[in-house]
Amino acid sequence: MTSETLRGYIVDLACLRRYPHAELLDRARQHTVECAVMGHCVESGYALVGNQGELFLLDTGTTPLVLAALKRTALREGVALQSRRELQDGEMKTVGVDLL
């Protein structure tokens, strides 16, 4: 079975679209939990921004897992997550999300 683990700071796609590429990592480190759980941000979906500024788009099934992780953290901004994905029916699907 093909699997992978992605790590990075969680950012909703609504906010991510507004950030200049050169500022992705700095903005992701400052992105707040309060923003990430707002209605339109939740609806937009999520991505992870890695430590080198790389961008990992997360599948829509990840949203409830991200929200659960955000509820478990005491951090107010810069939440780093790990997403475990597996190949299912020809597509990579998230099977778990953990706080880092």
Secondary structure by P-SEA (a helix, b strand, c coil): ccccccbbbbbcaaaaaaccccaaaaaaaaccccccccaaaaaacbbbbcccbbbbbbcccaaaaaaaaaaaccccccccbbbbbbbcccbbbbcccccc
